[in-house]
């Protein structure tokens, strides 16, 4: 089963989690303010496949996860399509501006399933 970690600077991410679970993934939402900065740590602990970081710039948590653990990341994204393209190109840590939408979680998990069918 695909495991997704969602870390939002403002402690949100529940809608993205619902969308990811709708697509068949297990979602873990990192609680509390500043959660984005703990994304890489929680991904390591959970042995996650995909990480979502949300903050104003869409970068801090994704860059931190990459720097600390080497996850391939893309940040500064503002649309579902940008996230799908990042997955298609091999990135697994995705940094977005605030975007707590079910569609985002669902479409990213579907793109991951398509790229890595053995992970389903």
C-alpha positions in Angstrom: 0.0 0.0 0.0 1.2 3.5 -0.8 1.9 5.6 2.2 1.6 9.4 2.1 2.7 11.9 4.7 1.1 15.4 4.6 2.7 18.2 6.5 1.1 21.7 6.5 2.7 24.8 8.1 -0.7 25.7 9.6 -1.5 22.1 10.8 -4.0 21.4 8.0 -3.9 18.7 5.3 -7.0 16.7 6.2 -8.7 17.3 2.8 -5.5 16.1 0.9 -5.5 13.0 3.2 -9.1 12.2 2.3 -8.3 12.4 -1.4 -5.2 10.2 -1.0 -7.2 7.6 0.9 -10.0 7.7 -1.7 -7.3 6.7 -4.3 -6.3 3.8 -2.0 -3.3 5.2 -0.1 -2.7 5.3 3.7 -2.4 9.0 4.7 -0.6 10.3 7.8 -1.2 14.0 8.6 1.6 15.6 10.7 -0.2 17.5 13.5 0.5 21.0 14.7 1.9 24.3 13.6 5.1 24.2 11.6 4.4 20.5 10.6 6.0 21.1 7.2 9.4 21.3 8.8 9.0 17.8 10.2 8.0 16.2 6.9 11.2 14.3 6.2 11.4 13.0 9.8 7.9 11.6 9.6 8.5 10.2 6.2 11.5 8.3 7.5 9.6 7.0 10.6 6.6 5.9 8.5 8.7 4.6 5.5 6.5 6.8 3.3 6.4 6.8 -0.5 5.1 10.4 -1.0 5.4 13.6 1.0 3.4 16.7 0.7 4.6 20.0 2.2 2.4 23.0 2.4 3.5 26.6 3.3 3.2 30.0 1.9 6.1 29.6 -0.5 5.6 25.9 -1.1 9.2 25.1 -0.4 10.5 25.0 3.2 9.5 21.5 4.2 10.2 19.9 0.8 13.7 21.4 0.7 14.4 20.4 4.3 13.3 16.8 3.6 15.6 16.7 0.5 18.5 18.3 2.4 18.3 16.0 5.4 17.3 12.7 3.8 17.9 13.1 0.0 14.3 12.7 -1.1 13.9 13.9 -4.7 11.7 17.0 -4.4 10.0 19.8 -6.3 8.8 22.9 -4.6 7.0 26.1 -5.3 4.0 24.4 -7.0 0.6 25.8 -7.2 -1.5 23.3 -9.2 -2.5 19.7 -9.3 -0.9 19.3 -12.7 2.5 20.5 -11.5 2.4 17.8 -8.8 1.4 15.1 -11.3 4.3 16.2 -13.6 6.7 16.1 -10.6 5.6 12.5 -9.8 6.0 11.5 -13.5 9.6 12.9 -13.4 10.5 10.9 -10.3 10.0 13.5 -7.4 8.5 12.0 -4.3 8.5 15.1 -2.0 6.1 17.8 -3.3 6.1 21.4 -2.0 3.0 23.4 -2.6 1.6 26.7 -1.5 -1.5 26.3 0.7 -3.8 23.9 -1.2 -5.7 21.6 1.1 -7.9 20.0 -1.6 -9.1 16.4 -2.0 -8.4 16.5 -5.7 -4.7 17.1 -5.1 -4.3 14.0 -2.8 -6.3 11.8 -5.1 -4.6 12.8 -8.4 -1.1 12.6 -7.0 -1.7 9.1 -5.6 -3.2 8.0 -9.0 -0.1 9.4 -10.8 2.2 7.5 -8.4 0.2 4.3 -8.9 0.6 4.7 -12.7 4.3 5.3 -12.4 5.0 2.6 -9.8 2.3 -0.1 -10.3 4.3 -2.5 -8.1 3.8 -0.3 -5.1 0.0 -0.6 -5.0 
